[in-house]
Every structure is written in structure tokens, then in C-alpha cells.
């Protein structure tokens, strides 16, 4: 059992990882990008790492 109380298939874990990446990108665009003018590549890298960690450990 991982982070969630239910068993997930590989496809469901990939889907949730992609949704997490989109969510991180949207939060990045709303909060960090207007203040610091940082590129969206940082959000994609962080989102990819979070998605991979969710896939690996969920």
C-alpha cells in the first residue's frame, strides 16, 4: 500500500502523475512566474519528479 488507501494500476498512477504535473505548472504560473519571471521549465522538471515519485511509491 502506498500513499492512497486503494490499490492503483500502472495506468492510474501515470494519469495521477500527469495531473499532478499540470497542477504544479498551474500553481507555478499563478504564484511564482509573475513574481520572479522564472521559466515554466522549472515547474515541468519539479512536476516530472513529483509524478515519477508518485508513480514509484503509490
N, C-alpha and C positions, 0 to 999 in steps of 0.2 A: 504494500500500500504506500502511496506517495503523499503528495500534498493534498489531494482531494479524497473524500471518503468513498469514492466509487472507482471501479476499475475502468481505465480508458484504453481504447485500441490505439494503434500507432497513428492511424488517420485522424482520430480525435485529438491526440496530442499535438500533431502537426498543425491542425486547424487552430487550436488554442494558442499555440506558439505564434502563428501568424497574426491572430487577433491581438495578442499582447504586443507584438511589434508595431502594429498600426496604432494601438493605444499610446504607446511610448512616443511615437512620432507626432501624434496629435497633441499630446501634452507638451512635447518639446516645442512645437510650433506656437503653442499658446503662451508658454511661460518663458522659456529660455531664449528662443530665437529673437523676439522683439527687444529683449534687454541687452543681450550680448552679441547679436548678429553672428552667431555661430552657424555653421553649415548643418544641413539635415543629415549629413553623413555620420555625424556623431550619434544621432538618435538611431539611425539604422544599425550601426555597429552595436550599440547598447541593446537595442531590441533584438538583434540576432543572437547575442549572447544570452539574454533572458529567455528567448524562445528555445534555444538549444538546451539551456539548463532545465526548463520545464519539460521538454521532450525526454531528456535523460533521466530525470528524477521523479516525474509524476506517474 
